[in-house]
């Protein structure tokens, strides 16, 4: 029985020359284009959801197209709330780490 050792991903890319794929101009352009698209899509989703805050959840007789499924709307609001909560936690973590690093550099004698 022979054991296998898994090679590191960095080593595999370096051997075959595949690391050039991730630094190519087309890859970067595609990455930037998709990022811009997703940011715009997120912004438009916020606008669409919060523009009709608490819509009609029942179909009316005179405006049959002016209603929204309650489950769908509440899911959208909850998803946006979750995204903003995660962003707030990440931002708070970054601020705490930056303050901690600043405190370490102020009070530690080896950094002077």
N, C-alpha and C positions, 0 to 999 in steps of 0.2 A: 504494500500500500504506500503510495507516494503522496505526500502532502503538497498542496498548491499554495503558493504565496501570491496574493493579489498585488499587482503593481499599483503604485500611486498614479492618480489621474494625470498629474503634472508630468511624470516620467513618460507615460504613454503618449501624451501629446508631443513631448519634445522629441521622442524617437521617430515618430511618423511625420512630424512637421505639421500636425493638425492645429497647433497653436496659432498659426497664421490665419486660420478661419475666423477666429474671434477678434482679430485686430484689423480685419479688412475694412475697407471703406464702405462697402455695401452692407456689411453687418452692422456697423455703427450707424449708418443712415437709416436702416430699417429699425434699429433699436430706438433711435431718437424719434422717428415718425410714429412708432407704436406708443411710445411714452407720451408724446404730445396728444395723440388721439385719445388715450385713456384718461388723461387729465381733463381734456375738453368734455369727454363723455361723462365723467364724474361731475363736472360743474353743471352740465346741462341736466343731468339726473337730479341734482339738488334743486335746480330751478324748477323742473317739472313737478317734482314731488311737493315742494313747499309753496309753489304758486297756488295750488288748489288745496290749501290746508283745510282739513276736515271736509271732504267733498260729500255730496249726496251718496249715501250707500244704498238707496232704494231707487228703482226705476220710477220716474214720474210719468204721468200721462202726457203732459204737454212738451216735455223735453226728454224724450227717450234715450238720447245719446249723452246726456249730462249726468252721468253717475259713474261710480268706481267701485270695484269689488273691495269689500272691507278687508278681506284677508290679504289681498295684493297690496293695498295701500299701507296697512299696518306692517307688513313685511318690509316694504320699501323704507318706511320711516325707521324701523328697528335696524335695518341693515346700515342706513346712513348713520344712525346713532352709534352703532358698533364701530364703524370705521373711524368716526370722530373720537370715540373713546380710546381706541388703539393708538391713534395719532397723538392724543393727549398723554397717554402713558409713555410712549416712546419719547416725546418731547420732554416730559418730566424726568425720565431716566437720563437723557442726555444732559439736562441741566444739572441734575444731581451728580453725575459723573464729572462734569466740568468743574463744579464747585469743589468736589472731593479732590480732584487733581490740583486745583488752585490751593486748597488748604495744605495738601501734602508739600507742595513746592514752597509755601510760605514758612512752614514750621519745621521742615526737614533741613538739617544743616548740610547734608551731602549735595544738595542742589545748588548751594551758593559757591 
